[in-house]
Amino acid sequence: MIRVLHVLPWITGGGVERRRASIAEQSTQEFQHAFFTFQSKGELAQRIRDAGAAITDGRDNGLVSHRAFVDLVRVVREYKPHIIHGAVFEGVILAATVGQLLRVPVIIGEETSDATNRSPRGHALFKALSMLTHRTVAISPQVAEKLEKTTGVAPDKIHLIMNGVDPLKEPTLAMRTTARAQFNLPENAYVLGTMARLVDDSHKRTSDILRAMPQIAEKIPNAHLLICGSGKEKEMLEKLTRDLGVQNHVTFAGTVIPQDGFSAMDVFVHVAQREGFGLAVAEAAFCALPIITTGVGGIASIVLPDQSARIVSVGDPRAIAQAANEFYNHPELRERFGQKGREYAVVRFSSERYVRDVEALYRMLLKERKVRV
């Protein structure tokens, strides 16, 4: 049995954790998975445990500290992993350093973000960490390019594995009706939707969608925005909604089951300033939703401009409104864009393909490192 220890700061509700849940659930029987984190809660943590993977919560709050190292050292000594796989900056720091200290046979880091806002010192640190790992996974071609050209990671250390998502169903009329009732949305509403953590508006820029709503509602009185997600920025966004006078056109749904949220939508909007991949965009494509997006970072590998998505500039509410109005006035365009996006996603972005690619990397490195299991 090949023992893999995944190290990441938290298991709550984000994209990185969802991919780890896919690995725990869909991995072949030759692998045994365990997790070290600082906080595990909610549906994703339960999915991982239900798949038979142990989760150990460290005593810290997610920041790298002496206590975090001590806790991880203890877990590694007890579990004796053949592979340690770190994700998110803090997870990579811990996996790379403890992995080297305790001579874990295979050490993997993973760049899960489009680090456009990372300082030169941060890039230098990540480059140094990559020298302690045997491979650094990039979750999109754009992230791989940035690792090499900006961070300075050696090309032979970079391994591209495109992210994947749990394939969602194309919503039926019954699913749509049920979902809209769940969120108290009028059945005849034109529903724009977004799905993201509300923790850093300078990143996801949900406020830009809100700023587009007065222009949209002026021409489409039945327009409604469904915001799926929670976080510390929610209060600020709710105040902005009131200040703009569009509170009757906006619903804050909190954290939702993705299938339910997407089933309620007519159009998906994701206008982030930076994005390593954009898991919610891929999920929306599986649900055959036309997409309005900035197309930054890894999103460029998910959407087909003017075939499955309308691309707008970062920070341009007017362009968001124009695209939303276009999709409203041309239902056949929504249908065509949605179907094209779904066809593209089914071929390229399934979680099954992602898990098989991760396992192939594990086997390759075990063989390369001549590790006996």
SETI-16108 format. One record per residue (C-alpha): x, y, z; residue number from 0. Coordinates in Angstrom, 2 decimals. Layout:
! SETI-16108
<node east="X" north="Y" up="Z" i="NUM"/>
...
! end
This chain:
! SETI-16108
<node east="0.00" north="0.00" up="0.00" i="0"/>
<node east="1.38" north="3.40" up="-1.04" i="1"/>
<node east="0.86" north="5.87" up="1.81" i="2"/>
<node east="0.26" north="9.52" up="0.83" i="3"/>
<node east="0.10" north="12.39" up="3.33" i="4"/>
<node east="-1.58" north="15.58" up="2.09" i="5"/>
<node east="-0.65" north="18.82" up="3.88" i="6"/>
<node east="-2.83" north="21.93" up="3.51" i="7"/>
<node east="-3.89" north="24.73" up="5.86" i="8"/>
<node east="-7.61" north="23.94" up="6.02" i="9"/>
<node east="-10.37" north="21.66" up="4.79" i="10"/>
<node east="-13.51" north="23.77" up="4.73" i="11"/>
<node east="-15.13" north="24.50" up="1.39" i="12"/>
<node east="-12.65" north="25.70" up="-1.22" i="13"/>
<node east="-11.44" north="24.34" up="-4.52" i="14"/>
<node east="-8.17" north="22.89" up="-3.25" i="15"/>
<node east="-10.05" north="20.86" up="-0.65" i="16"/>
<node east="-12.60" north="19.67" up="-3.19" i="17"/>
<node east="-9.82" north="18.25" up="-5.31" i="18"/>
<node east="-8.38" north="16.48" up="-2.27" i="19"/>
<node east="-11.82" north="15.02" up="-1.57" i="20"/>
<node east="-11.88" north="13.70" up="-5.14" i="21"/>
<node east="-8.50" north="12.04" up="-4.60" i="22"/>
<node east="-9.67" north="10.40" up="-1.36" i="23"/>
<node east="-12.89" north="9.15" up="-2.96" i="24"/>
<node east="-11.69" north="8.10" up="-6.41" i="25"/>
<node east="-8.17" north="6.83" up="-5.76" i="26"/>
<node east="-7.36" north="3.26" up="-6.69" i="27"/>
<node east="-6.84" north="0.70" up="-3.93" i="28"/>
<node east="-3.05" north="0.76" up="-4.16" i="29"/>
<node east="-3.05" north="4.19" up="-2.43" i="30"/>
<node east="-3.87" north="5.08" up="1.15" i="31"/>
<node east="-4.44" north="8.75" up="1.89" i="32"/>
<node east="-4.19" north="10.79" up="5.10" i="33"/>
<node east="-4.43" north="14.53" up="5.73" i="34"/>
<node east="-2.74" north="17.08" up="8.00" i="35"/>
<node east="-4.39" north="20.47" up="8.35" i="36"/>
<node east="-5.18" north="23.15" up="10.91" i="37"/>
<node east="-8.94" north="23.20" up="10.51" i="38"/>
<node east="-11.31" north="20.62" up="9.08" i="39"/>
<node east="-15.06" north="21.02" up="9.12" i="40"/>
<node east="-18.15" north="20.71" up="7.00" i="41"/>
<node east="-19.23" north="18.55" up="4.12" i="42"/>
<node east="-15.82" north="18.21" up="2.46" i="43"/>
<node east="-14.08" north="17.04" up="5.62" i="44"/>
<node east="-16.85" north="14.50" up="6.12" i="45"/>
<node east="-16.51" north="13.27" up="2.53" i="46"/>
<node east="-12.81" north="12.69" up="3.06" i="47"/>
<node east="-13.39" north="10.79" up="6.31" i="48"/>
<node east="-16.19" north="8.76" up="4.72" i="49"/>
<node east="-13.72" north="7.73" up="2.01" i="50"/>
<node east="-11.56" north="6.18" up="4.74" i="51"/>
<node east="-8.87" north="8.87" up="4.96" i="52"/>
<node east="-7.74" north="10.10" up="8.38" i="53"/>
<node east="-7.56" north="13.85" up="9.04" i="54"/>
<node east="-5.29" north="15.24" up="11.74" i="55"/>
<node east="-5.91" north="18.83" up="12.82" i="56"/>
<node east="-2.81" north="20.59" up="14.09" i="57"/>
<node east="-2.95" north="22.87" up="17.11" i="58"/>
<node east="-2.31" north="26.10" up="15.21" i="59"/>
<node east="-4.54" north="28.45" up="13.24" i="60"/>
<node east="-3.06" north="27.93" up="9.78" i="61"/>
<node east="0.03" north="30.09" up="10.15" i="62"/>
<node east="3.39" north="28.36" up="9.90" i="63"/>
<node east="4.86" north="28.17" up="13.39" i="64"/>
<node east="7.10" north="26.03" up="15.57" i="65"/>
<node east="4.04" north="24.20" up="16.88" i="66"/>
<node east="2.88" north="23.42" up="13.34" i="67"/>
<node east="6.23" north="21.81" up="12.54" i="68"/>
<node east="6.16" north="19.79" up="15.76" i="69"/>
<node east="2.66" north="18.50" up="15.03" i="70"/>
<node east="3.49" north="17.54" up="11.46" i="71"/>
<node east="6.74" north="15.85" up="12.51" i="72"/>
<node east="4.73" north="13.69" up="14.90" i="73"/>
<node east="2.21" north="12.74" up="12.18" i="74"/>
<node east="4.94" north="11.88" up="9.66" i="75"/>
<node east="6.77" north="9.69" up="12.17" i="76"/>
<node east="3.58" north="7.83" up="13.00" i="77"/>
<node east="2.16" north="7.50" up="9.47" i="78"/>
<node east="5.49" north="6.93" up="7.63" i="79"/>
<node east="4.28" north="8.22" up="4.24" i="80"/>
<node east="5.97" north="7.25" up="1.00" i="81"/>
<node east="4.75" north="10.55" up="-0.47" i="82"/>
<node east="4.08" north="13.92" up="1.18" i="83"/>
<node east="2.05" north="16.32" up="-0.98" i="84"/>
<node east="1.75" north="19.97" up="0.10" i="85"/>
<node east="-0.76" north="22.44" up="-1.32" i="86"/>
<node east="-1.35" north="26.15" up="-0.73" i="87"/>
<node east="1.69" north="28.19" up="0.34" i="88"/>
<node east="1.64" north="27.14" up="4.00" i="89"/>
<node east="1.11" north="23.51" up="3.09" i="90"/>
<node east="4.06" north="23.57" up="0.70" i="91"/>
<node east="6.31" north="25.13" up="3.35" i="92"/>
<node east="5.45" north="22.42" up="5.86" i="93"/>
<node east="5.55" north="19.50" up="3.42" i="94"/>
<node east="8.87" north="20.53" up="1.87" i="95"/>
<node east="10.73" north="21.23" up="5.11" i="96"/>
<node east="9.39" north="18.38" up="7.23" i="97"/>
<node east="9.60" north="16.04" up="4.25" i="98"/>
<node east="13.30" north="16.81" up="3.88" i="99"/>
<node east="13.96" north="16.68" up="7.61" i="100"/>
<node east="12.43" north="13.22" up="7.99" i="101"/>
<node east="13.54" north="11.96" up="4.59" i="102"/>
<node east="10.14" north="11.23" up="3.12" i="103"/>
<node east="10.96" north="9.42" up="-0.16" i="104"/>
<node east="8.81" north="11.62" up="-2.42" i="105"/>
<node east="8.07" north="15.30" up="-1.72" i="106"/>
<node east="5.60" north="17.23" up="-3.87" i="107"/>
<node east="4.61" north="20.90" up="-3.74" i="108"/>
<node east="1.65" north="22.38" up="-5.56" i="109"/>
<node east="1.05" north="25.92" up="-6.78" i="110"/>
<node east="-2.69" north="26.38" up="-6.44" i="111"/>
<node east="-2.93" north="30.11" up="-7.20" i="112"/>
<node east="-2.11" north="32.63" up="-9.88" i="113"/>
<node east="0.41" north="34.45" up="-7.70" i="114"/>
<node east="0.27" north="37.83" up="-9.44" i="115"/>
<node east="0.16" north="39.60" up="-6.07" i="116"/>
<node east="3.06" north="37.67" up="-4.52" i="117"/>
<node east="6.01" north="39.78" up="-3.44" i="118"/>
<node east="9.54" north="39.22" up="-4.80" i="119"/>
<node east="10.43" north="37.77" up="-1.40" i="120"/>
<node east="7.46" north="35.39" up="-1.66" i="121"/>
<node east="8.57" north="34.23" up="-5.11" i="122"/>
<node east="12.10" north="33.68" up="-3.81" i="123"/>
<node east="10.77" north="31.60" up="-0.93" i="124"/>
<node east="8.58" north="29.49" up="-3.21" i="125"/>
<node east="11.56" north="28.93" up="-5.53" i="126"/>
<node east="13.64" north="27.78" up="-2.56" i="127"/>
<node east="10.85" north="25.42" up="-1.50" i="128"/>
<node east="10.71" north="23.95" up="-5.01" i="129"/>
<node east="14.36" north="22.99" up="-4.61" i="130"/>
<node east="13.35" north="20.87" up="-1.60" i="131"/>
<node east="10.64" north="19.04" up="-3.54" i="132"/>
<node east="10.90" north="16.45" up="-6.27" i="133"/>
<node east="8.15" north="18.10" up="-8.33" i="134"/>
<node east="5.99" north="21.20" up="-8.15" i="135"/>
<node east="2.52" north="20.68" up="-9.60" i="136"/>
<node east="1.01" north="23.53" up="-11.65" i="137"/>
<node east="-2.79" north="23.47" up="-11.90" i="138"/>
<node east="-2.97" north="25.21" up="-15.29" i="139"/>
<node east="-0.64" north="26.11" up="-18.19" i="140"/>
<node east="-0.74" north="29.75" up="-17.05" i="141"/>
<node east="0.43" north="28.80" up="-13.56" i="142"/>
<node east="3.18" north="26.61" up="-15.03" i="143"/>
<node east="4.43" north="29.53" up="-17.13" i="144"/>
<node east="4.44" north="31.85" up="-14.12" i="145"/>
<node east="6.32" north="29.31" up="-12.00" i="146"/>
<node east="9.08" north="29.19" up="-14.58" i="147"/>
<node east="9.27" north="32.80" up="-15.76" i="148"/>
<node east="8.33" north="34.75" up="-12.62" i="149"/>
<node east="9.10" north="32.49" up="-9.68" i="150"/>
<node east="12.16" north="30.94" up="-11.29" i="151"/>
<node east="11.33" north="27.28" up="-10.66" i="152"/>
<node east="13.45" north="24.96" up="-12.81" i="153"/>
<node east="11.39" north="23.70" up="-15.78" i="154"/>
<node east="12.23" north="20.06" up="-15.03" i="155"/>
<node east="10.71" north="20.48" up="-11.57" i="156"/>
<node east="7.33" north="21.68" up="-12.91" i="157"/>
<node east="4.62" north="19.11" up="-13.61" i="158"/>
<node east="1.35" north="20.28" up="-15.18" i="159"/>
<node east="-1.84" north="18.62" up="-13.95" i="160"/>
<node east="-4.92" north="20.50" up="-15.06" i="161"/>
<node east="-7.46" north="20.73" up="-12.28" i="162"/>
<node east="-10.66" north="18.76" up="-12.54" i="163"/>
<node east="-14.08" north="19.04" up="-10.94" i="164"/>
<node east="-16.79" north="16.62" up="-9.90" i="165"/>
<node east="-18.94" north="16.40" up="-13.05" i="166"/>
<node east="-22.26" north="18.13" up="-12.40" i="167"/>
<node east="-25.51" north="17.45" up="-14.20" i="168"/>
<node east="-26.99" north="19.68" up="-16.83" i="169"/>
<node east="-30.02" north="20.98" up="-14.91" i="170"/>
<node east="-33.48" north="19.88" up="-15.95" i="171"/>
<node east="-36.52" north="22.14" up="-15.74" i="172"/>
<node east="-37.55" north="20.33" up="-12.54" i="173"/>
<node east="-34.11" north="20.89" up="-11.00" i="174"/>
<node east="-34.27" north="24.56" up="-11.91" i="175"/>
<node east="-37.72" north="24.96" up="-10.36" i="176"/>
<node east="-36.66" north="23.22" up="-7.15" i="177"/>
<node east="-33.45" north="25.24" up="-6.86" i="178"/>
<node east="-35.22" north="28.56" up="-7.39" i="179"/>
<node east="-37.77" north="27.70" up="-4.74" i="180"/>
<node east="-34.93" north="26.80" up="-2.36" i="181"/>
<node east="-33.43" north="30.28" up="-2.74" i="182"/>
<node east="-36.80" north="32.09" up="-2.86" i="183"/>
<node east="-36.21" north="33.26" up="-6.41" i="184"/>
<node east="-39.15" north="34.04" up="-8.72" i="185"/>
<node east="-39.60" north="31.28" up="-11.29" i="186"/>
<node east="-39.61" north="33.85" up="-14.13" i="187"/>
<node east="-36.50" north="35.73" up="-12.92" i="188"/>
<node east="-33.47" north="36.16" up="-15.15" i="189"/>
<node east="-30.86" north="34.84" up="-12.72" i="190"/>
<node east="-27.23" north="35.82" up="-12.92" i="191"/>
<node east="-25.14" north="33.88" up="-10.43" i="192"/>
<node east="-21.68" north="33.69" up="-8.97" i="193"/>
<node east="-20.05" north="31.20" up="-6.61" i="194"/>
<node east="-16.94" north="32.13" up="-4.61" i="195"/>
<node east="-15.52" north="32.60" up="-1.15" i="196"/>
<node east="-16.31" north="36.13" up="0.01" i="197"/>
<node east="-12.96" north="36.60" up="1.71" i="198"/>
<node east="-10.96" north="38.89" up="-0.60" i="199"/>
<node east="-12.94" north="41.14" up="-2.90" i="200"/>
<node east="-9.76" north="42.48" up="-4.50" i="201"/>
<node east="-9.32" north="38.92" up="-5.82" i="202"/>
<node east="-12.83" north="37.68" up="-6.73" i="203"/>
<node east="-14.29" north="41.19" up="-7.30" i="204"/>
<node east="-17.86" north="40.20" up="-6.56" i="205"/>
<node east="-18.46" north="43.92" up="-5.98" i="206"/>
<node east="-18.05" north="44.52" up="-9.72" i="207"/>
<node east="-21.05" north="42.29" up="-10.40" i="208"/>
<node east="-23.07" north="44.23" up="-7.85" i="209"/>
<node east="-22.05" north="47.52" up="-9.47" i="210"/>
<node east="-23.35" north="46.18" up="-12.78" i="211"/>
<node east="-26.77" north="45.36" up="-11.31" i="212"/>
<node east="-28.31" north="48.88" up="-11.49" i="213"/>
<node east="-27.60" north="48.98" up="-15.22" i="214"/>
<node east="-28.90" north="45.44" up="-15.70" i="215"/>
<node east="-32.07" north="45.96" up="-13.62" i="216"/>
<node east="-32.87" north="49.18" up="-15.45" i="217"/>
<node east="-33.30" north="47.25" up="-18.72" i="218"/>
<node east="-34.32" north="43.87" up="-17.23" i="219"/>
<node east="-36.71" north="44.45" up="-14.31" i="220"/>
<node east="-36.84" north="40.71" up="-13.49" i="221"/>
<node east="-33.04" north="40.40" up="-13.28" i="222"/>
<node east="-31.71" north="38.84" up="-10.09" i="223"/>
<node east="-28.21" north="38.13" up="-8.79" i="224"/>
<node east="-27.62" north="34.96" up="-6.73" i="225"/>
<node east="-24.38" north="35.15" up="-4.72" i="226"/>
<node east="-23.30" north="31.72" up="-3.45" i="227"/>
<node east="-20.52" north="31.83" up="-0.88" i="228"/>
<node east="-19.63" north="33.14" up="2.54" i="229"/>
<node east="-16.78" north="34.96" up="4.22" i="230"/>
<node east="-15.67" north="38.13" up="5.94" i="231"/>
<node east="-16.48" north="40.38" up="2.94" i="232"/>
<node east="-20.18" north="39.48" up="3.03" i="233"/>
<node east="-21.13" north="42.40" up="5.30" i="234"/>
<node east="-19.32" north="44.87" up="3.02" i="235"/>
<node east="-21.05" north="43.44" up="-0.05" i="236"/>
<node east="-24.46" north="43.57" up="1.63" i="237"/>
<node east="-23.89" north="47.24" up="2.46" i="238"/>
<node east="-22.84" north="47.92" up="-1.14" i="239"/>
<node east="-26.05" north="46.24" up="-2.31" i="240"/>
<node east="-28.10" north="48.64" up="-0.16" i="241"/>
<node east="-26.04" north="51.66" up="-1.22" i="242"/>
<node east="-26.67" north="50.79" up="-4.88" i="243"/>
<node east="-30.39" north="50.34" up="-4.20" i="244"/>
<node east="-30.49" north="46.83" up="-5.69" i="245"/>
<node east="-31.26" north="44.82" up="-2.56" i="246"/>
<node east="-34.52" north="43.59" up="-4.14" i="247"/>
<node east="-32.48" north="42.16" up="-7.03" i="248"/>
<node east="-29.84" north="40.33" up="-4.98" i="249"/>
<node east="-29.86" north="37.16" up="-2.84" i="250"/>
<node east="-26.96" north="36.16" up="-0.60" i="251"/>
<node east="-27.36" north="32.39" up="-0.38" i="252"/>
<node east="-24.31" north="31.57" up="1.72" i="253"/>
<node east="-22.41" north="28.33" up="1.15" i="254"/>
<node east="-24.51" north="26.03" up="-1.03" i="255"/>
<node east="-24.28" north="22.63" up="-2.70" i="256"/>
<node east="-22.80" north="23.56" up="-6.10" i="257"/>
<node east="-25.39" north="21.63" up="-8.12" i="258"/>
<node east="-28.22" north="23.50" up="-6.37" i="259"/>
<node east="-26.66" north="26.92" up="-6.94" i="260"/>
<node east="-25.87" north="26.38" up="-10.61" i="261"/>
<node east="-29.29" north="24.83" up="-11.27" i="262"/>
<node east="-30.94" north="28.12" up="-10.26" i="263"/>
<node east="-28.89" north="30.24" up="-12.67" i="264"/>
<node east="-29.38" north="31.37" up="-16.26" i="265"/>
<node east="-25.87" north="32.85" up="-16.61" i="266"/>
<node east="-22.72" north="32.37" up="-14.51" i="267"/>
<node east="-20.54" north="35.41" up="-13.78" i="268"/>
<node east="-16.95" north="35.17" up="-12.50" i="269"/>
<node east="-14.92" north="38.37" up="-12.90" i="270"/>
<node east="-11.86" north="37.73" up="-10.73" i="271"/>
<node east="-8.69" north="39.79" up="-11.03" i="272"/>
<node east="-6.49" north="36.69" up="-10.82" i="273"/>
<node east="-7.16" north="32.98" up="-10.81" i="274"/>
<node east="-4.92" north="29.91" up="-10.81" i="275"/>
<node east="-7.61" north="27.77" up="-12.40" i="276"/>
<node east="-11.22" north="28.74" up="-11.65" i="277"/>
<node east="-12.99" north="25.60" up="-10.44" i="278"/>
<node east="-16.39" north="27.27" up="-10.25" i="279"/>
<node east="-16.07" north="28.27" up="-13.91" i="280"/>
<node east="-15.47" north="24.63" up="-14.89" i="281"/>
<node east="-18.41" north="23.52" up="-12.74" i="282"/>
<node east="-20.66" north="26.11" up="-14.38" i="283"/>
<node east="-19.56" north="24.80" up="-17.77" i="284"/>
<node east="-20.56" north="21.25" up="-16.74" i="285"/>
<node east="-24.01" north="22.71" up="-15.94" i="286"/>
<node east="-24.24" north="24.12" up="-19.49" i="287"/>
<node east="-24.31" north="27.73" up="-18.32" i="288"/>
<node east="-23.12" north="30.56" up="-20.55" i="289"/>
<node east="-20.36" north="32.42" up="-18.76" i="290"/>
<node east="-19.31" north="36.04" up="-18.31" i="291"/>
<node east="-15.71" north="36.18" up="-17.10" i="292"/>
<node east="-12.47" north="38.11" up="-17.15" i="293"/>
<node east="-10.63" north="35.11" up="-18.55" i="294"/>
<node east="-7.58" north="35.74" up="-16.35" i="295"/>
<node east="-5.01" north="33.10" up="-15.38" i="296"/>
<node east="-6.20" north="29.52" up="-15.65" i="297"/>
<node east="-9.71" north="30.55" up="-16.68" i="298"/>
<node east="-8.27" north="31.07" up="-20.16" i="299"/>
<node east="-7.85" north="27.29" up="-20.40" i="300"/>
<node east="-11.45" north="26.58" up="-19.33" i="301"/>
<node east="-13.56" north="28.84" up="-21.54" i="302"/>
<node east="-13.76" north="29.37" up="-25.26" i="303"/>
<node east="-14.03" north="33.12" up="-25.95" i="304"/>
<node east="-17.17" north="34.02" up="-27.91" i="305"/>
<node east="-18.12" north="30.32" up="-28.03" i="306"/>
<node east="-18.82" north="29.43" up="-24.40" i="307"/>
<node east="-18.08" north="32.75" up="-22.68" i="308"/>
<node east="-18.07" north="36.50" up="-23.09" i="309"/>
<node east="-14.77" north="37.95" up="-21.88" i="310"/>
<node east="-14.81" north="41.31" up="-20.07" i="311"/>
<node east="-12.02" north="43.45" up="-18.69" i="312"/>
<node east="-11.20" north="43.36" up="-14.98" i="313"/>
<node east="-13.09" north="46.05" up="-13.06" i="314"/>
<node east="-15.61" north="46.87" up="-15.80" i="315"/>
<node east="-19.22" north="46.71" up="-14.52" i="316"/>
<node east="-20.49" north="48.31" up="-17.71" i="317"/>
<node east="-19.12" north="45.42" up="-19.80" i="318"/>
<node east="-20.67" north="42.91" up="-17.38" i="319"/>
<node east="-24.03" north="44.61" up="-17.83" i="320"/>
<node east="-23.71" north="44.64" up="-21.62" i="321"/>
<node east="-22.92" north="40.90" up="-21.70" i="322"/>
<node east="-25.78" north="40.13" up="-19.30" i="323"/>
<node east="-28.21" north="42.13" up="-21.44" i="324"/>
<node east="-27.00" north="40.36" up="-24.59" i="325"/>
<node east="-27.60" north="36.92" up="-23.10" i="326"/>
<node east="-31.05" north="38.00" up="-21.90" i="327"/>
<node east="-32.09" north="39.30" up="-25.32" i="328"/>
<node east="-30.81" north="36.20" up="-27.13" i="329"/>
<node east="-31.90" north="32.97" up="-25.38" i="330"/>
<node east="-30.60" north="30.93" up="-28.29" i="331"/>
<node east="-27.13" north="32.39" up="-27.63" i="332"/>
<node east="-27.32" north="31.25" up="-24.01" i="333"/>
<node east="-28.22" north="27.76" up="-25.15" i="334"/>
<node east="-25.43" north="27.60" up="-27.74" i="335"/>
<node east="-22.75" north="28.94" up="-25.39" i="336"/>
<node east="-23.87" north="26.62" up="-22.59" i="337"/>
<node east="-23.78" north="23.49" up="-24.70" i="338"/>
<node east="-20.39" north="24.35" up="-26.18" i="339"/>
<node east="-18.95" north="24.90" up="-22.71" i="340"/>
<node east="-20.35" north="21.63" up="-21.41" i="341"/>
<node east="-18.92" north="19.64" up="-24.34" i="342"/>
<node east="-15.49" north="21.18" up="-23.69" i="343"/>
<node east="-15.62" north="20.56" up="-19.93" i="344"/>
<node east="-16.69" north="16.91" up="-20.19" i="345"/>
<node east="-13.63" north="16.10" up="-22.28" i="346"/>
<node east="-11.04" north="18.09" up="-20.31" i="347"/>
<node east="-12.03" north="18.81" up="-16.72" i="348"/>
<node east="-13.51" north="15.75" up="-14.99" i="349"/>
<node east="-12.31" north="14.83" up="-11.50" i="350"/>
<node east="-11.73" north="11.27" up="-12.69" i="351"/>
<node east="-9.16" north="12.44" up="-15.23" i="352"/>
<node east="-7.56" north="14.64" up="-12.58" i="353"/>
<node east="-7.19" north="11.81" up="-10.05" i="354"/>
<node east="-5.68" north="9.47" up="-12.64" i="355"/>
<node east="-3.15" north="12.19" up="-13.55" i="356"/>
<node east="-2.20" north="12.66" up="-9.89" i="357"/>
<node east="-1.75" north="8.92" up="-9.42" i="358"/>
<node east="0.40" north="8.74" up="-12.55" i="359"/>
<node east="2.68" north="11.41" up="-11.06" i="360"/>
<node east="2.92" north="9.46" up="-7.79" i="361"/>
<node east="3.90" north="6.27" up="-9.61" i="362"/>
<node east="6.40" north="8.07" up="-11.80" i="363"/>
<node east="8.17" north="9.66" up="-8.84" i="364"/>
<node east="8.21" north="6.44" up="-6.81" i="365"/>
<node east="9.86" north="4.72" up="-9.76" i="366"/>
<node east="12.23" north="7.64" up="-10.37" i="367"/>
<node east="13.23" north="7.68" up="-6.71" i="368"/>
<node east="13.50" north="3.86" up="-6.62" i="369"/>
<node east="11.17" north="3.65" up="-3.66" i="370"/>
<node east="10.22" north="0.18" up="-2.47" i="371"/>
<node east="6.65" north="-0.09" up="-1.26" i="372"/>
! end
